[in-house]
Amino acid sequence: MATESSPSVLSRINEGASAFIRANRRSMVGMGILLFPALLFVVLSMVFPTLILFDYSFNPFVDGSIVSGLTLAHYERALGVELYQNILFRTVRIAVVVTVLDFLLGFPLAYAAVRKGGLVGKLIVISTLAPLTIDLVVRSFGWFVLLSGNGLVPTLLTDLGLFEEAPKLLFNETGIIIGLTHVMLPFMVFPIVNVMHTVPRSLEDAARNLGANRLTVFVRVLFPLALPGISAGVLITFIVAMASYVTPAILGGGVKVVPVTITDTVTSTSNWPFASALSIILVVIALFVIVGYQRALKRISGVGGV
């Protein structure tokens, strides 16, 4: 009986799928037409340039010029030389720290913006959004002034008695992390805000009425329900922080990260193949992070993540 019913079940599925396609053919064609410009833009602006970099990364670089051929020397140099290993680890480390700090700052801001509402919520959203209206170079130079030896931040920390001498917050990883944390904060806050709008406050009230404290409410109620927004914010913040150039170049000084190293390589030696290899390594790291994060989300929540 099972063998006789299987073909009929498959035929019903095929008939249903065919009927669905026939009934929605116009809407599907219309959707395809609407999506085509966006897909074309993605292909031309992201996929195609990445493929060019991938091709360049295997070309030999001899006597200051690119020659035809195939070599893995650029990847061996990027992954095998201690200098570039340290730069790669530093880049990932800074991106991780920035992501964690932005989550610790961004979740309370997003929660307050949604739950407080009214004027307070609007002020939080505006204050978070306002820096995006200022050019990134201007914001980075603003932090340059604030973090310099006689700047407001070191002076304030010294006057408060937290440090005997003015701390060095510029031209090191600390300066890069401070600047990037400020730059990336909106990318963490707004995905969480969008999700928090869908979380009923009655769930929190019910949990508190049952005796749950604030930490339990966050861990058992808010965090699981806000996980799609948190995951989106984490991924965007990490990937953009890892690929940032302007802020590390201005605040980092001699502390190199991969994007700064790529620019230095191209401008100083015109070694496009090696710079391309570094770029592809960043892309691969980002893909590994996305895939690994999605798998972790599936294990934690049992859903597909973002």
C-alpha positions as CSV (number, residue, x, y, z in Angstrom):
1,M,0.0,0.0,0.0
2,A,2.8,2.4,0.8
3,T,4.4,1.9,-2.5
4,E,1.1,2.4,-4.3
5,S,0.3,5.6,-2.4
6,S,3.7,7.2,-2.8
7,P,3.3,8.1,-6.5
8,S,-0.1,9.6,-5.9
9,V,1.3,11.7,-3.1
10,L,4.1,12.9,-5.3
11,S,1.7,13.6,-8.2
12,R,-0.5,15.7,-5.8
13,I,2.5,17.7,-4.7
14,N,3.6,18.3,-8.3
15,E,0.0,19.3,-9.2
16,G,-0.2,21.6,-6.3
17,A,3.1,23.2,-7.1
18,S,2.1,23.6,-10.8
19,A,-1.2,25.2,-9.8
20,F,0.5,27.6,-7.4
21,I,3.0,28.7,-10.1
22,R,0.2,29.2,-12.6
23,A,-1.9,31.1,-10.1
24,N,1.0,33.4,-9.1
25,R,2.9,33.6,-12.3
26,R,2.1,37.2,-12.9
27,S,3.0,38.2,-9.3
28,M,6.3,36.2,-9.5
29,V,7.2,37.8,-12.8
30,G,6.5,41.2,-11.3
31,M,8.5,40.5,-8.2
32,G,11.4,39.3,-10.4
33,I,11.2,42.6,-12.4
34,L,11.3,44.6,-9.2
35,L,14.2,42.6,-7.7
36,F,16.3,42.6,-10.9
37,P,17.8,46.2,-10.4
38,A,18.8,45.4,-6.8
39,L,20.3,42.0,-7.8
40,L,22.1,43.7,-10.7
41,F,23.5,46.3,-8.4
42,V,24.7,43.7,-5.9
43,V,26.4,41.7,-8.7
44,L,28.1,44.7,-10.2
45,S,29.1,46.4,-6.9
46,M,30.0,43.4,-4.8
47,V,30.1,40.0,-6.5
48,F,32.0,41.1,-9.6
49,P,34.7,43.2,-7.8
50,T,35.2,40.3,-5.3
51,L,35.8,37.9,-8.2
52,I,38.3,40.3,-9.7
53,L,40.2,40.5,-6.4
54,F,40.0,36.7,-6.1
55,D,41.6,36.4,-9.6
56,Y,44.3,39.1,-8.8
57,S,45.2,37.3,-5.6
58,F,46.7,34.4,-7.5
59,N,48.8,36.5,-9.9
60,P,52.6,36.7,-9.3
61,F,54.0,40.1,-8.5
62,V,57.5,40.4,-10.0
63,D,59.7,43.6,-10.0
64,G,56.8,45.9,-9.2
65,S,54.4,44.6,-11.9
66,I,51.7,41.9,-12.1
67,V,52.6,39.0,-14.4
68,S,50.4,36.2,-15.8
69,G,50.6,33.0,-13.9
70,L,49.3,31.2,-10.8
71,T,50.8,31.4,-7.3
72,L,49.8,30.9,-3.7
73,A,52.7,33.0,-2.5
74,H,50.5,36.0,-1.4
75,Y,48.3,33.8,0.8
76,E,51.4,32.1,2.2
77,R,52.9,35.5,3.0
78,A,49.6,36.8,4.6
79,L,49.0,33.6,6.7
80,G,52.6,32.5,7.3
81,V,54.5,35.7,8.1
82,E,54.2,36.7,11.8
83,L,53.8,40.4,11.0
84,Y,50.6,39.7,9.0
85,Q,49.4,37.1,11.4
86,N,49.5,39.6,14.2
87,I,47.6,42.2,12.0
88,L,44.9,39.6,11.2
89,F,44.5,38.6,14.8
90,R,44.5,42.3,15.9
91,T,41.8,43.1,13.3
92,V,39.5,40.3,14.5
93,R,40.2,41.0,18.2
94,I,39.3,44.7,17.8
95,A,36.1,43.8,15.9
96,V,35.1,41.3,18.6
97,V,35.7,43.8,21.4
98,V,33.8,46.5,19.6
99,T,30.9,44.2,19.0
100,V,30.7,43.2,22.6
101,L,30.9,46.8,23.8
102,D,28.2,47.9,21.3
103,F,25.9,45.1,22.5
104,L,26.4,46.1,26.2
105,L,25.7,49.7,25.3
106,G,23.2,49.1,22.5
107,F,20.7,46.7,24.1
108,P,19.9,49.0,27.1
109,L,19.6,51.9,24.7
110,A,17.3,50.0,22.4
111,Y,15.2,48.7,25.4
112,A,14.9,52.2,26.9
113,A,13.9,53.7,23.5
114,V,11.1,51.2,23.0
115,R,9.8,50.8,26.6
116,K,10.1,54.5,27.7
117,G,8.6,55.8,24.4
118,G,7.5,59.4,24.2
119,L,10.0,62.1,24.4
120,V,12.7,60.0,26.1
121,G,12.5,57.3,23.5
122,K,12.7,59.9,20.7
123,L,15.7,61.5,22.2
124,I,17.5,58.2,22.5
125,V,16.8,57.4,18.9
126,I,17.8,60.8,17.7
127,S,21.0,60.9,19.7
128,T,21.9,57.4,18.3
129,L,21.0,58.4,14.8
130,A,22.5,61.9,14.8
131,P,26.2,60.8,14.4
132,L,25.3,59.1,11.1
133,T,24.6,62.6,9.6
134,I,28.2,63.6,10.2
135,D,30.9,62.5,7.9
136,L,33.0,59.6,9.3
137,V,36.3,61.5,8.8
138,V,34.9,64.4,10.9
139,R,33.7,62.1,13.7
140,S,37.1,60.3,13.7
141,F,39.0,63.6,14.0
142,G,36.6,64.6,16.7
143,W,37.6,61.6,18.7
144,F,41.2,62.5,17.8
145,V,40.9,65.8,19.6
146,L,39.0,64.2,22.6
147,L,41.5,61.4,23.1
148,S,44.7,63.4,22.6
149,G,47.1,64.0,25.5
150,N,45.5,67.2,26.5
151,G,42.1,66.3,25.3
152,L,38.9,66.2,27.3
153,V,38.8,62.4,28.0
154,P,42.3,61.9,29.5
155,T,42.0,65.2,31.4
156,L,38.7,64.2,32.9
157,L,39.9,60.7,33.8
158,T,42.9,62.3,35.6
159,D,40.8,64.9,37.4
160,L,38.5,62.2,38.7
161,G,41.5,60.4,40.2
162,L,41.1,57.3,38.1
163,F,44.7,57.8,36.7
164,E,47.7,59.5,38.2
165,E,48.9,60.5,34.8
166,A,46.9,61.2,31.6
167,P,46.3,57.8,30.0
168,K,47.4,57.2,26.4
169,L,44.2,56.7,24.5
170,L,45.5,57.6,21.0
171,F,47.6,55.7,18.4
172,N,46.8,52.4,20.0
173,E,44.1,49.7,20.1
174,T,42.3,51.6,22.8
175,G,41.7,54.6,20.6
176,I,40.6,52.4,17.7
177,I,38.1,50.6,19.9
178,I,36.7,53.7,21.4
179,G,36.2,55.3,17.9
180,L,34.8,52.2,16.3
181,T,32.4,51.6,19.2
182,H,30.9,55.0,18.7
183,V,30.8,54.6,14.9
184,M,29.2,51.1,15.0
185,L,26.7,51.8,17.8
186,P,23.7,52.7,15.5
187,F,24.2,49.4,13.6
188,M,23.6,47.5,16.9
189,V,20.8,49.6,18.3
190,F,18.4,49.9,15.4
191,P,18.0,46.1,14.6
192,I,17.3,45.5,18.3
193,V,14.8,48.4,18.4
194,N,12.9,47.0,15.4
195,V,12.6,43.6,17.1
196,M,11.8,45.0,20.6
197,H,8.7,46.7,19.1
198,T,7.3,43.2,18.5
199,V,7.9,42.0,22.1
200,P,4.8,42.6,24.2
201,R,5.5,44.3,27.6
202,S,2.9,42.0,29.1
203,L,5.4,39.1,28.9
204,E,7.8,40.9,31.1
205,D,5.1,41.9,33.5
206,A,3.9,38.3,33.7
207,A,7.5,37.0,34.3
208,R,7.9,39.6,37.1
209,N,4.6,38.6,38.7
210,L,5.8,35.0,38.8
211,G,8.8,36.1,40.8
212,A,11.5,36.5,38.1
213,N,14.1,39.2,38.7
214,R,15.4,41.5,36.0
215,L,18.3,39.2,35.0
216,T,15.9,36.2,34.7
217,V,13.5,38.3,32.6
218,F,16.3,39.3,30.3
219,V,17.8,35.8,29.9
220,R,14.5,33.9,29.7
221,V,12.2,36.4,28.0
222,L,13.8,39.3,26.3
223,F,17.0,37.7,25.0
224,P,15.3,34.8,23.1
225,L,12.6,37.1,21.6
226,A,15.1,39.8,20.6
227,L,17.6,37.3,19.3
228,P,16.8,38.0,15.6
229,G,17.6,41.7,16.1
230,I,20.6,41.0,18.3
231,S,22.0,38.5,15.8
232,A,21.6,41.0,12.9
233,G,23.2,43.8,15.0
234,V,26.1,41.5,16.0
235,L,26.9,40.4,12.5
236,I,26.6,43.9,10.9
237,T,28.7,45.4,13.7
238,F,31.4,42.8,13.6
239,I,31.8,42.7,9.8
240,V,31.7,46.5,9.3
241,A,34.2,47.0,12.2
242,M,36.5,44.4,10.8
243,A,36.5,46.1,7.4
244,S,36.7,49.7,8.7
245,Y,39.6,51.9,7.4
246,V,39.0,55.5,8.2
247,T,38.7,55.3,12.0
248,P,41.7,52.9,12.5
249,A,43.8,55.0,10.1
250,I,43.2,58.2,12.1
251,L,43.1,56.9,15.6
252,G,45.5,53.9,15.4
253,G,48.7,55.6,14.2
254,G,51.2,52.8,13.8
255,V,48.8,50.2,15.0
256,K,47.9,48.4,11.7
257,V,44.7,46.5,10.9
258,V,44.0,44.7,7.7
259,P,42.2,47.5,5.8
260,V,45.0,50.0,6.6
261,T,47.6,47.4,5.6
262,I,45.8,46.8,2.3
263,T,45.8,50.6,1.5
264,D,49.5,50.9,2.5
265,T,50.4,48.0,0.3
266,V,48.7,49.4,-2.7
267,T,49.9,53.0,-2.3
268,S,53.5,52.2,-1.3
269,T,54.3,49.2,-3.6
270,S,51.3,48.8,-5.9
271,N,51.3,45.2,-4.9
272,W,47.7,44.6,-5.9
273,P,47.9,40.8,-5.8
274,F,49.0,40.8,-2.1
275,A,46.4,43.4,-1.2
276,S,43.8,41.3,-3.0
277,A,44.8,38.2,-1.0
278,L,44.4,40.2,2.2
279,S,40.9,41.3,1.1
280,I,39.9,37.8,0.2
281,I,41.0,36.6,3.6
282,L,38.8,39.2,5.2
283,V,35.9,38.0,3.1
284,V,36.5,34.4,4.1
285,I,36.7,35.3,7.8
286,A,33.4,37.2,7.5
287,L,31.7,34.2,5.8
288,F,33.0,31.8,8.4
289,V,31.7,34.1,11.2
290,I,28.2,34.3,9.5
291,V,28.0,30.6,9.0
292,G,29.2,29.8,12.5
293,Y,27.0,32.3,14.1
294,Q,23.9,31.0,12.2
295,R,24.7,27.4,13.3
296,A,25.1,28.6,16.9
297,L,21.7,30.4,16.7
298,K,20.1,27.2,15.4
299,R,21.4,25.3,18.4
300,I,20.4,28.0,20.9
301,S,16.9,28.9,19.6
302,G,16.0,26.1,17.2
303,V,15.3,28.6,14.4
304,G,17.2,29.7,11.4
305,G,18.8,32.9,12.9
306,V,18.5,36.2,11.1
